[in-house]
């Protein structure tokens, strides 16, 4: 399926709500707030309609990407490099209010984020587990010989991206 107005753009990291709305990352240039933004397009009458920017409570003049929308559309978790405080890229959460607009996004804090890049959030089918990727280095192995370097390179926690998971209740982030 095609999404109108995106023919010349790269769209990636799709996420869907129960009603078929697709959420994605794109740099739609003059239509966005700057850099990559989070967008959505509703499915109506058998086709997707023009995409809508998630707005300034989610997007910034810098990059927002890899958004995971809850199945009911009530909240969005995504990576940003455009909000403060931010390390090299943190996971943020934005809740929708009763009118459907996003409230200002909030950093998910140090239970999730580190000084390294956190990205690619997703949920278990029941929504109770949050998965995400992090480039946090966990190994403190000294490198004394080439074999040590090979061991680190091929190990988890080497700072080259690992998948993490945690039990998740979005209400714990409404602070």
Protein Blocks (a to p, Z undefined) as FASTA:
>chain_A
ZZehilmpccehiaddfkopacddddehjmmnbdjdddddddeehiacddddebjklmcc
bdcehiacdfklpaccdddfkbccddfbpcddddddfkopacddddebjmlbccbdcehi
addfkopaccdddfbdfbfcdcfbfklmmmmmmpghklnopaddddddfklmmZZ
